[in-house]
Amino acid sequence: MSTQKLQSNAEEIEGLDRDADSSWGDYPIDTVLIRNESRTVHDVLRRVEKGAFIMHPDFQRDFIWPDDKQSKLIESVLMRIPLPVFYLAEDSVGRMIVVDGLQRLSTFQRFVNDKLKLKLPTQEELNGKRFSELSPKLQNRIEDCNLILYIIDAKVPERARLDIFERVNGGVPLTRQQMRNCLYMGSATRFLKEEADNDLFRKVTGKSLAVDTMRDREFVNRFCAFKLLPLSEYKGDMDDFLALGLKRMNSMSQSDLTRLSNEFRRGLVNNYVVFRQHAFRKHTEGQDGRSTINASLWDVMSTGLSNYPESLVEARSAQLVKAFSPLMKNEDFIRAITYGPNGPQRVRERFQMAEKVFKEVFDA
């Protein structure tokens, strides 16, 4: 399937393979490593305070449980009712990122820190009480409660980790970019957010990319990966390639990230100067209405035109339009940006064909 509906008022997007198009048969069975541990509430909260457990990654929704539901969780613990398991993902530096169970852990944190007053009208002994107002016996019962943690090992293949995220998350289903945003938090994810929030990006993309699903940040991620990594490193797994891009960015200096930002914005300006509302969209000369934004076309055009000075692109914009027009009628190019666009051969084809056009126009 080459198009995918977005949330809100965003348009359809072309040039994307389905996010979750793999099957578990793709993974050698011994590579799906999930271990389980048992830790007390006290131990987990201590690790949260030390930064070893990540409780509030960007992709997670705001804390939304009402006080009465939080109170019911505390009541369940005091009644020794077993809790559902918690899922965490280990990142490359050993931190544990909460995949499923954020609401429950946040409830424990709020209660133990006296920020929650129990709302349990049928429990006279507990109603209206904060943690510090409980008897030592009940305080110990909370802090000594054993939590069963299932931990997704950092060595699990990228696509498998994202598939596991999708299977176990108990809340609103997350997009792949939201998951990446969690797993690779740092200077890279801050970069994606800042660039996606920029007015220039919104203008050039026609506000066609959903913010709530982080599709806007995914497009920035795509630019960065294809800009920073050799095309030879792309092996057909877009999830893995985008993750490699984020890893590279997290290791870059601030000056290098600033340079990348300048290149990204130069690519945006150049595409808008040449194609206006048709930037990153299939179109023919003289077309009035704009078509849907195409992710694969974005890859080649955003990176390709980031390599040339704005003054040169503006001066030769008419030549570029004329040279680009045949690509929009070339069956091989259209196939490379539309059907199975994540295949390595398709990716190489579209970059090679676009690069040939750029050289004809700018290197003459």
C-alpha positions as CSV (number, residue, x, y, z in Angstrom):
1,M,0.0,0.0,0.0
2,S,1.7,3.2,-1.1
3,T,-0.5,5.8,0.7
4,Q,-1.5,6.2,4.3
5,K,-4.1,8.4,5.8
6,L,-3.0,10.9,8.4
7,Q,-4.8,12.2,11.5
8,S,-6.3,15.7,11.8
9,N,-6.6,17.8,8.7
10,A,-3.5,16.5,7.1
11,E,-3.5,15.1,3.6
12,E,-2.7,11.6,2.4
13,I,0.9,10.9,1.8
14,E,2.4,9.1,-1.1
15,G,5.8,7.3,-1.3
16,L,5.5,5.5,2.1
17,D,5.5,1.8,2.6
18,R,3.1,0.6,5.3
19,D,4.7,1.3,8.7
20,A,4.3,-2.2,10.1
21,D,4.7,-4.4,7.0
22,S,6.8,-7.1,8.6
23,S,5.9,-10.4,10.1
24,W,7.5,-12.1,13.1
25,G,8.9,-14.7,10.7
26,D,11.3,-12.0,9.6
27,Y,13.2,-12.2,12.8
28,P,15.5,-15.1,13.9
29,I,13.8,-16.4,17.0
30,D,16.8,-15.9,19.3
31,T,17.1,-12.2,18.4
32,V,13.8,-11.2,20.1
33,L,15.3,-10.8,23.5
34,I,12.9,-9.9,26.3
35,R,13.9,-10.6,29.9
36,N,11.8,-10.2,33.0
37,E,12.7,-8.7,36.4
38,S,10.9,-8.2,39.7
39,R,11.5,-4.9,41.5
40,T,9.8,-3.2,44.3
41,V,8.0,0.1,43.9
42,H,10.6,1.7,46.1
43,D,13.5,0.4,43.9
44,V,11.8,1.6,40.7
45,L,11.0,5.0,42.0
46,R,14.6,5.4,43.3
47,R,15.8,4.5,39.8
48,V,13.4,7.0,38.3
49,E,14.9,9.8,40.5
50,K,18.4,8.8,39.4
51,G,17.4,9.0,35.7
52,A,17.8,5.3,35.1
53,F,14.1,4.9,34.2
54,I,12.7,7.4,31.7
55,M,9.1,8.2,32.6
56,H,8.1,11.0,30.3
57,P,9.5,10.6,26.8
58,D,8.0,13.0,24.2
59,F,5.9,10.3,22.6
60,Q,3.9,9.5,25.8
61,R,0.6,11.3,26.3
62,D,0.3,13.7,29.2
63,F,-0.6,12.1,32.5
64,I,-4.4,11.7,32.2
65,W,-5.6,9.3,34.9
66,P,-8.1,11.1,37.2
67,D,-7.5,11.0,40.9
68,D,-10.2,8.4,41.6
69,K,-8.6,5.9,39.1
70,Q,-5.2,6.5,40.6
71,S,-6.7,5.9,44.1
72,K,-8.1,2.6,42.9
73,L,-4.6,1.5,41.9
74,I,-3.2,2.3,45.3
75,E,-6.2,0.5,46.9
76,S,-5.4,-2.6,44.7
77,V,-1.8,-2.6,46.0
78,L,-3.0,-2.3,49.6
79,M,-5.4,-5.2,49.0
80,R,-2.5,-7.2,47.5
81,I,-4.3,-7.5,44.2
82,P,-1.6,-8.5,41.5
83,L,-0.9,-5.8,38.9
84,P,-0.4,-6.2,35.2
85,V,3.2,-6.4,34.0
86,F,5.2,-3.4,32.9
87,Y,7.1,-3.2,29.6
88,L,10.3,-1.2,29.3
89,A,12.8,-0.8,26.5
90,E,16.5,-0.6,27.2
91,D,18.4,2.0,25.3
92,S,22.0,1.9,24.1
93,V,23.3,3.4,27.4
94,G,21.3,1.2,29.7
95,R,18.4,3.4,30.6
96,M,15.0,1.9,30.8
97,I,12.3,3.6,28.8
98,V,8.7,3.0,29.9
99,V,6.7,1.5,27.0
100,D,3.6,0.4,28.9
101,G,2.8,1.3,32.5
102,L,3.6,5.0,32.5
103,Q,0.2,5.8,34.2
104,R,0.8,3.3,36.9
105,L,4.4,4.3,37.7
106,S,3.4,8.0,37.6
107,T,0.6,7.2,40.1
108,F,3.1,5.5,42.5
109,Q,5.4,8.5,42.1
110,R,2.7,11.0,42.8
111,F,1.4,9.1,45.8
112,V,4.7,8.4,47.5
113,N,5.7,12.1,47.0
114,D,2.4,13.2,48.8
115,K,1.0,14.7,45.6
116,L,-2.1,12.5,45.6
117,K,-4.8,12.4,48.2
118,L,-6.8,9.2,48.0
119,K,-10.4,9.4,46.8
120,L,-11.9,6.2,48.2
121,P,-15.2,7.1,49.8
122,T,-16.0,3.4,50.6
123,Q,-12.6,3.0,52.5
124,E,-13.0,5.1,55.6
125,E,-9.5,4.2,56.7
126,L,-7.9,5.4,53.5
127,N,-10.2,8.1,52.1
128,G,-8.5,11.6,52.0
129,K,-5.2,10.2,53.1
130,R,-1.8,11.0,51.6
131,F,1.1,8.6,51.7
132,S,2.7,10.2,54.7
133,E,-0.6,9.9,56.6
134,L,-0.7,6.1,56.2
135,S,0.4,3.8,59.0
136,P,4.0,2.5,58.6
137,K,2.5,-0.9,57.8
138,L,0.6,0.4,54.8
139,Q,3.4,2.6,53.7
140,N,5.7,-0.5,53.6
141,R,3.0,-2.4,51.7
142,I,3.1,0.2,49.0
143,E,6.9,0.5,48.7
144,D,7.5,-3.3,49.0
145,C,5.0,-4.1,46.3
146,N,6.7,-6.2,43.6
147,L,6.4,-5.0,40.0
148,I,7.0,-7.5,37.2
149,L,9.0,-5.8,34.5
150,Y,9.5,-7.1,31.0
151,I,12.5,-5.5,29.4
152,I,13.1,-5.3,25.6
153,D,16.8,-5.7,25.2
154,A,18.8,-3.0,23.4
155,K,20.2,-5.7,21.0
156,V,16.8,-6.5,19.6
157,P,16.7,-5.6,15.9
158,E,15.2,-2.1,15.3
159,R,12.1,-3.3,13.4
160,A,11.4,-6.0,15.9
161,R,11.6,-3.5,18.8
162,L,9.1,-1.2,17.1
163,D,6.8,-4.2,16.4
164,I,7.0,-5.1,20.1
165,F,6.2,-1.5,21.1
166,E,3.1,-1.7,18.9
167,R,2.0,-5.1,20.4
168,V,2.4,-4.3,24.1
169,N,1.4,-0.6,24.4
170,G,-1.9,-0.5,26.2
171,G,-2.9,3.1,25.3
172,V,-3.5,4.9,22.1
173,P,-1.4,3.1,19.4
174,L,1.9,4.9,18.7
175,T,3.4,5.6,15.4
176,R,6.9,4.4,14.5
177,Q,8.3,8.0,14.7
178,Q,6.8,8.4,18.2
179,M,8.6,5.2,19.2
180,R,11.9,6.4,17.7
181,N,11.5,9.7,19.5
182,C,11.4,7.7,22.7
183,L,14.3,5.4,22.0
184,Y,16.8,8.0,20.7
185,M,16.0,11.0,22.9
186,G,18.8,13.6,22.9
187,S,20.1,16.3,20.6
188,A,18.7,14.4,17.6
189,T,15.1,14.4,18.8
190,R,15.4,18.0,19.9
191,F,16.6,18.8,16.4
192,L,13.6,17.1,14.8
193,K,11.2,19.0,17.0
194,E,12.8,22.4,16.4
195,E,12.9,22.0,12.6
196,A,9.4,20.6,12.4
197,D,8.1,23.5,14.5
198,N,9.7,26.1,12.2
199,D,7.4,28.2,10.1
200,L,9.5,27.6,7.0
201,F,9.0,23.9,7.2
202,R,5.2,24.3,7.6
203,K,5.0,26.7,4.7
204,V,7.0,24.5,2.3
205,T,5.2,21.3,3.2
206,G,1.8,23.1,3.1
207,K,1.0,22.0,6.6
208,S,0.3,18.6,5.2
209,L,2.1,16.6,7.8
210,A,0.3,15.6,11.0
211,V,1.9,16.9,14.2
212,D,0.1,14.7,16.6
213,T,1.5,11.5,15.0
214,M,5.0,13.1,14.6
215,R,4.8,12.6,10.8
216,D,6.3,16.1,10.5
217,R,9.3,15.0,12.5
218,E,9.6,11.8,10.5
219,F,10.1,13.8,7.4
220,V,12.9,15.8,9.1
221,N,14.3,12.5,10.2
222,R,14.3,11.2,6.6
223,F,16.2,14.3,5.4
224,C,18.8,13.9,8.1
225,A,19.3,10.2,7.5
226,F,19.7,10.5,3.7
227,K,21.8,13.6,4.1
228,L,24.2,12.2,6.7
229,L,24.5,8.5,5.8
230,P,26.0,7.0,2.6
231,L,23.2,5.6,0.4
232,S,25.1,2.2,0.5
233,E,24.1,2.0,4.2
234,Y,20.4,1.7,3.2
235,K,19.6,-2.0,3.1
236,G,15.8,-1.8,2.6
237,D,14.7,-1.3,6.2
238,M,13.6,2.3,6.6
239,D,13.1,1.9,10.4
240,D,16.7,0.8,10.8
241,F,18.0,3.6,8.5
242,L,16.1,6.4,10.3
243,A,17.4,5.0,13.6
244,L,20.9,5.1,12.3
245,G,20.4,8.7,11.3
246,L,19.3,9.6,14.9
247,K,22.2,7.7,16.4
248,R,24.6,9.7,14.2
249,M,23.0,13.0,15.1
250,N,23.2,12.2,18.8
251,S,27.0,11.9,18.4
252,M,27.4,15.2,16.5
253,S,28.6,18.4,17.9
254,Q,26.4,21.4,18.2
255,S,28.2,23.2,15.4
256,D,27.7,20.2,13.1
257,L,24.0,20.2,14.0
258,T,23.8,23.9,13.3
259,R,25.3,23.2,9.9
260,L,22.8,20.4,9.3
261,S,20.0,22.8,10.2
262,N,21.3,25.4,7.7
263,E,21.5,22.8,5.0
264,F,18.0,21.5,5.8
265,R,16.5,25.0,5.6
266,R,18.4,25.8,2.4
267,G,16.9,22.7,0.8
268,L,13.4,23.9,1.9
269,V,13.9,27.4,0.5
270,N,15.3,26.1,-2.8
271,N,12.4,23.7,-3.3
272,Y,9.9,26.4,-2.6
273,V,11.6,29.0,-4.9
274,V,11.5,26.5,-7.8
275,F,8.2,24.6,-7.2
276,R,6.1,26.7,-4.9
277,Q,3.0,24.8,-3.8
278,H,4.1,21.8,-5.8
279,A,7.2,21.2,-3.8
280,F,7.6,17.5,-2.9
281,R,4.5,16.6,-4.9
282,K,4.0,14.9,-8.2
283,H,2.9,17.6,-10.7
284,T,3.2,18.7,-14.3
285,E,4.0,22.1,-15.7
286,G,1.1,24.5,-15.5
287,Q,-0.8,22.3,-13.0
288,D,-3.2,24.4,-10.8
289,G,-4.2,22.2,-7.8
290,R,-1.6,20.6,-5.7
291,S,-1.3,16.8,-5.3
292,T,-0.5,14.9,-2.2
293,I,3.0,15.2,-0.7
294,N,5.2,12.3,-1.6
295,A,7.7,11.1,1.0
296,S,10.1,9.5,-1.5
297,L,10.1,12.7,-3.6
298,W,10.9,14.6,-0.4
299,D,13.9,12.4,0.2
300,V,15.6,13.2,-3.1
301,M,14.5,16.8,-3.5
302,S,15.0,18.0,0.1
303,T,18.6,16.6,0.2
304,G,19.4,17.2,-3.4
305,L,18.6,20.9,-3.4
306,S,20.3,21.4,0.0
307,N,23.6,21.1,-1.8
308,Y,23.3,24.3,-3.9
309,P,23.5,28.0,-2.9
310,E,20.1,29.7,-2.9
311,S,21.3,32.4,-5.3
312,L,22.3,29.7,-7.9
313,V,19.0,27.8,-7.5
314,E,17.0,31.0,-7.9
315,A,19.0,32.0,-11.0
316,R,18.5,28.6,-12.7
317,S,15.0,27.8,-11.4
318,A,13.5,27.9,-14.9
319,Q,16.1,25.4,-16.2
320,L,15.4,23.1,-13.2
321,V,11.7,23.1,-13.8
322,K,12.3,22.3,-17.5
323,A,14.7,19.5,-16.6
324,F,12.6,18.1,-13.8
325,S,9.4,18.0,-15.9
326,P,10.4,14.8,-17.9
327,L,11.0,13.0,-14.6
328,M,7.3,13.4,-13.8
329,K,6.5,11.6,-17.0
330,N,9.2,8.9,-16.6
331,E,7.7,5.6,-15.7
332,D,10.8,4.3,-13.9
333,F,11.0,7.4,-11.7
334,I,7.3,7.4,-10.9
335,R,7.5,3.7,-10.0
336,A,10.5,4.4,-7.8
337,I,8.7,7.0,-5.7
338,T,5.3,5.3,-5.6
339,Y,5.3,1.5,-5.6
340,G,7.3,-0.4,-2.9
341,P,9.4,2.8,-2.5
342,N,11.4,1.4,0.4
343,G,13.1,-1.3,-1.6
344,P,16.9,-0.7,-2.0
345,Q,16.7,-0.7,-5.8
346,R,13.9,1.8,-5.8
347,V,15.8,4.1,-3.5
348,R,18.9,4.0,-5.6
349,E,17.0,4.6,-8.8
350,R,15.2,7.7,-7.6
351,F,18.4,9.3,-6.1
352,Q,20.5,8.5,-9.2
353,M,17.8,9.9,-11.6
354,A,17.4,13.0,-9.6
355,E,21.1,13.5,-9.2
356,K,21.5,13.4,-13.0
357,V,19.0,16.2,-13.3
358,F,20.8,18.3,-10.7
359,K,24.1,17.9,-12.4
360,E,22.7,18.9,-15.8
361,V,21.3,22.1,-14.4
362,F,23.9,23.2,-11.8
363,D,27.2,21.7,-12.9
364,A,27.0,22.8,-16.5
